[in-house]
Amino acid sequence: MALSGLVVFAAGVTVDKPTGFLGALATAAEDFIKVFNKGGTVLLSLMGGILPTLIVLLTAVNALVRLIGPEKIENLGKAAARPGIQWYPVRYMILPFVSVFMLTNPMAYTMGRFLPERLKPAFYDSAVSFVHPILGIFPHANPGELFVYVGIATGIQQLGYGLGDLAVRYLLVGLVVIFIRGIVTEAITAKMMSRAEKAA
Amino acid sequence: MDALTNLIVKVGRSVGGVVGTLYQAGRDTVDTVIRNVIPFMAFISFIIGLILTTGIGDWIAKGLKGSASSLGGLLLISIVCAIPILSPLLGPGAVIAQIVGTLLGVEIGKGNIPAQYSLPALFAINPQVGCDFIPVGLALGEAEPETVEIGVPAVLFSRVITGPLSVVIAYFASFGLYSAAK
């Protein structure tokens, strides 16, 4: 570490441990800088570990999204607005997944404009709940909030396990959860809307 | 001759387009990484350094170990995060979720929390996702003001149910996750 060279007193291993008032100060100074040395080591491992992969992956997916063209998913938004039980999975699983993947956080919520008013809160709830479960495999969707996943994933990595299992399960459970969330929020919204109409 | 020139122009233009797109994608990526990702890494590194070198880590470990390594404890965390008054306060930038996630990651790495709890924990720390952003998110979807008025409490109430539920689903989905390695 180049940084530890800056801390002159850290190198003095052979001398007696300083005592008294000055000694206490010296120990305090060492403990103080230790926090940042450790933090620096962690930062370096993060920058050397996940950052290069992340940059390449982000570039590739960003290019892919640009080449496909985000406006291509508009038809899907129109399909999701259709009534009927068979469109629920489209509205609360496929559409949130595709819009978060293609438009990323926060532009994914603009897909709500294709839905009728009573379905908009449910779609928002569903889409916003997916901006983290997608991070394990497609971090381009929400790089600013990466550490919701990476924070825990780092612990798994330290144990020496692969992250694939966790990332895939996080994504799949996320899909199930946003589906349920969409249905529950849609029901609550419907109830509240009818109550508001009665009051008016 | 004209046809050949046209072909060359066409090929040149589309290749240029693809290369330009790739280059722009790289530029956007580096922009995001410098503006959003690295600052958070710096901040998280400081917190991890603080946890690992001071006694704070042991103190947090004691607090988290009980709650984060059982289904009941994780449910408790998710219920607290889903309280309709708290959830919009905990939401902004997912900062709280990211810090708690990092703390849990440190404890998982040390072996204080079993690795298979990583999956339910990811959901337990996050029932408040986007709760601060509901009016803006709905406005992006071109919702009427009346919809926003009803949509905000609807989403908040929904989280009280679906927040803990997501932890239970994740708990059952975590069977067999990293358990053979023990």
HADDOCK unambig.tbl for C-alpha pairs under 7 A between the chains (distance, minus, plus):
assign (segid A and resid 34 and name CA) (segid B and resid 53 and name CA) 7.00 0.50 0.50
assign (segid A and resid 35 and name CA) (segid B and resid 49 and name CA) 5.12 0.50 0.50
assign (segid A and resid 35 and name CA) (segid B and resid 50 and name CA) 5.39 0.50 0.50
assign (segid A and resid 35 and name CA) (segid B and resid 53 and name CA) 5.73 0.50 0.50
assign (segid A and resid 36 and name CA) (segid B and resid 46 and name CA) 6.68 0.50 0.50
assign (segid A and resid 36 and name CA) (segid B and resid 49 and name CA) 6.28 0.50 0.50
assign (segid A and resid 38 and name CA) (segid B and resid 49 and name CA) 4.87 0.50 0.50
assign (segid A and resid 39 and name CA) (segid B and resid 45 and name CA) 4.75 0.50 0.50
assign (segid A and resid 39 and name CA) (segid B and resid 46 and name CA) 4.82 0.50 0.50
assign (segid A and resid 39 and name CA) (segid B and resid 48 and name CA) 6.28 0.50 0.50
assign (segid A and resid 39 and name CA) (segid B and resid 49 and name CA) 4.01 0.50 0.50
assign (segid A and resid 40 and name CA) (segid B and resid 45 and name CA) 6.83 0.50 0.50
assign (segid A and resid 42 and name CA) (segid B and resid 45 and name CA) 5.51 0.50 0.50
assign (segid A and resid 43 and name CA) (segid B and resid 41 and name CA) 6.52 0.50 0.50
assign (segid A and resid 43 and name CA) (segid B and resid 42 and name CA) 6.24 0.50 0.50
assign (segid A and resid 43 and name CA) (segid B and resid 45 and name CA) 5.21 0.50 0.50
assign (segid A and resid 55 and name CA) (segid B and resid 29 and name CA) 6.34 0.50 0.50
assign (segid A and resid 55 and name CA) (segid B and resid 30 and name CA) 6.96 0.50 0.50
assign (segid A and resid 58 and name CA) (segid B and resid 29 and name CA) 5.93 0.50 0.50
assign (segid A and resid 59 and name CA) (segid B and resid 25 and name CA) 5.18 0.50 0.50
assign (segid A and resid 59 and name CA) (segid B and resid 26 and name CA) 4.85 0.50 0.50
assign (segid A and resid 59 and name CA) (segid B and resid 29 and name CA) 5.70 0.50 0.50
assign (segid A and resid 62 and name CA) (segid B and resid 25 and name CA) 5.25 0.50 0.50
assign (segid A and resid 63 and name CA) (segid B and resid 21 and name CA) 6.00 0.50 0.50
assign (segid A and resid 63 and name CA) (segid B and resid 22 and name CA) 5.18 0.50 0.50
assign (segid A and resid 63 and name CA) (segid B and resid 25 and name CA) 5.09 0.50 0.50
assign (segid A and resid 66 and name CA) (segid B and resid 21 and name CA) 6.84 0.50 0.50
assign (segid A and resid 109 and name CA) (segid B and resid 137 and name CA) 5.70 0.50 0.50
assign (segid A and resid 109 and name CA) (segid B and resid 140 and name CA) 5.91 0.50 0.50
assign (segid A and resid 109 and name CA) (segid B and resid 141 and name CA) 5.67 0.50 0.50
assign (segid A and resid 110 and name CA) (segid B and resid 140 and name CA) 4.74 0.50 0.50
assign (segid A and resid 110 and name CA) (segid B and resid 141 and name CA) 4.23 0.50 0.50
assign (segid A and resid 111 and name CA) (segid B and resid 141 and name CA) 6.05 0.50 0.50
assign (segid A and resid 112 and name CA) (segid B and resid 141 and name CA) 4.24 0.50 0.50
assign (segid A and resid 113 and name CA) (segid B and resid 141 and name CA) 4.36 0.50 0.50
assign (segid A and resid 113 and name CA) (segid B and resid 142 and name CA) 5.31 0.50 0.50
assign (segid A and resid 117 and name CA) (segid B and resid 143 and name CA) 6.29 0.50 0.50
assign (segid A and resid 117 and name CA) (segid B and resid 147 and name CA) 6.37 0.50 0.50
assign (segid A and resid 120 and name CA) (segid B and resid 138 and name CA) 6.83 0.50 0.50
assign (segid A and resid 120 and name CA) (segid B and resid 143 and name CA) 6.93 0.50 0.50
assign (segid A and resid 121 and name CA) (segid B and resid 138 and name CA) 6.73 0.50 0.50
assign (segid A and resid 121 and name CA) (segid B and resid 151 and name CA) 4.99 0.50 0.50
assign (segid A and resid 121 and name CA) (segid B and resid 155 and name CA) 6.72 0.50 0.50
assign (segid A and resid 124 and name CA) (segid B and resid 137 and name CA) 6.56 0.50 0.50
assign (segid A and resid 124 and name CA) (segid B and resid 138 and name CA) 6.63 0.50 0.50
assign (segid A and resid 125 and name CA) (segid B and resid 155 and name CA) 6.35 0.50 0.50
assign (segid A and resid 128 and name CA) (segid B and resid 129 and name CA) 6.84 0.50 0.50
assign (segid A and resid 128 and name CA) (segid B and resid 130 and name CA) 5.78 0.50 0.50
assign (segid A and resid 129 and name CA) (segid B and resid 129 and name CA) 6.10 0.50 0.50
assign (segid A and resid 143 and name CA) (segid B and resid 37 and name CA) 6.36 0.50 0.50
assign (segid A and resid 144 and name CA) (segid B and resid 36 and name CA) 4.93 0.50 0.50
assign (segid A and resid 144 and name CA) (segid B and resid 37 and name CA) 5.54 0.50 0.50
assign (segid A and resid 145 and name CA) (segid B and resid 93 and name CA) 6.96 0.50 0.50
assign (segid A and resid 145 and name CA) (segid B and resid 94 and name CA) 6.36 0.50 0.50
assign (segid A and resid 147 and name CA) (segid B and resid 98 and name CA) 4.94 0.50 0.50
assign (segid A and resid 147 and name CA) (segid B and resid 102 and name CA) 6.94 0.50 0.50
assign (segid A and resid 148 and name CA) (segid B and resid 97 and name CA) 5.70 0.50 0.50
assign (segid A and resid 148 and name CA) (segid B and resid 98 and name CA) 4.23 0.50 0.50
assign (segid A and resid 148 and name CA) (segid B and resid 101 and name CA) 5.42 0.50 0.50
assign (segid A and resid 151 and name CA) (segid B and resid 98 and name CA) 6.70 0.50 0.50
assign (segid A and resid 151 and name CA) (segid B and resid 101 and name CA) 4.98 0.50 0.50
assign (segid A and resid 151 and name CA) (segid B and resid 102 and name CA) 3.81 0.50 0.50
assign (segid A and resid 151 and name CA) (segid B and resid 105 and name CA) 5.28 0.50 0.50
assign (segid A and resid 152 and name CA) (segid B and resid 101 and name CA) 5.32 0.50 0.50
assign (segid A and resid 152 and name CA) (segid B and resid 102 and name CA) 5.72 0.50 0.50
assign (segid A and resid 152 and name CA) (segid B and resid 104 and name CA) 6.06 0.50 0.50
assign (segid A and resid 152 and name CA) (segid B and resid 105 and name CA) 3.82 0.50 0.50
assign (segid A and resid 152 and name CA) (segid B and resid 118 and name CA) 6.56 0.50 0.50
assign (segid A and resid 153 and name CA) (segid B and resid 105 and name CA) 6.51 0.50 0.50
assign (segid A and resid 154 and name CA) (segid B and resid 105 and name CA) 5.91 0.50 0.50
assign (segid A and resid 155 and name CA) (segid B and resid 105 and name CA) 4.14 0.50 0.50
assign (segid A and resid 155 and name CA) (segid B and resid 106 and name CA) 5.41 0.50 0.50
assign (segid A and resid 155 and name CA) (segid B and resid 108 and name CA) 5.01 0.50 0.50
assign (segid A and resid 155 and name CA) (segid B and resid 109 and name CA) 3.86 0.50 0.50
assign (segid A and resid 156 and name CA) (segid B and resid 108 and name CA) 6.61 0.50 0.50
assign (segid A and resid 156 and name CA) (segid B and resid 109 and name CA) 6.01 0.50 0.50
assign (segid A and resid 156 and name CA) (segid B and resid 115 and name CA) 6.54 0.50 0.50
assign (segid A and resid 158 and name CA) (segid B and resid 109 and name CA) 5.17 0.50 0.50
assign (segid A and resid 159 and name CA) (segid B and resid 109 and name CA) 5.63 0.50 0.50
assign (segid A and resid 166 and name CA) (segid B and resid 119 and name CA) 6.72 0.50 0.50
assign (segid A and resid 170 and name CA) (segid B and resid 119 and name CA) 6.51 0.50 0.50
assign (segid A and resid 173 and name CA) (segid B and resid 170 and name CA) 6.24 0.50 0.50
assign (segid A and resid 177 and name CA) (segid B and resid 166 and name CA) 5.82 0.50 0.50
assign (segid A and resid 181 and name CA) (segid B and resid 162 and name CA) 5.98 0.50 0.50
assign (segid A and resid 184 and name CA) (segid B and resid 158 and name CA) 6.21 0.50 0.50
assign (segid A and resid 185 and name CA) (segid B and resid 154 and name CA) 6.15 0.50 0.50
assign (segid A and resid 185 and name CA) (segid B and resid 155 and name CA) 5.91 0.50 0.50
assign (segid A and resid 185 and name CA) (segid B and resid 158 and name CA) 5.37 0.50 0.50
assign (segid A and resid 188 and name CA) (segid B and resid 154 and name CA) 5.74 0.50 0.50
assign (segid A and resid 189 and name CA) (segid B and resid 150 and name CA) 6.77 0.50 0.50
assign (segid A and resid 189 and name CA) (segid B and resid 151 and name CA) 6.51 0.50 0.50
assign (segid A and resid 189 and name CA) (segid B and resid 154 and name CA) 5.43 0.50 0.50
assign (segid A and resid 192 and name CA) (segid B and resid 150 and name CA) 6.74 0.50 0.50
assign (segid A and resid 193 and name CA) (segid B and resid 150 and name CA) 6.93 0.50 0.50
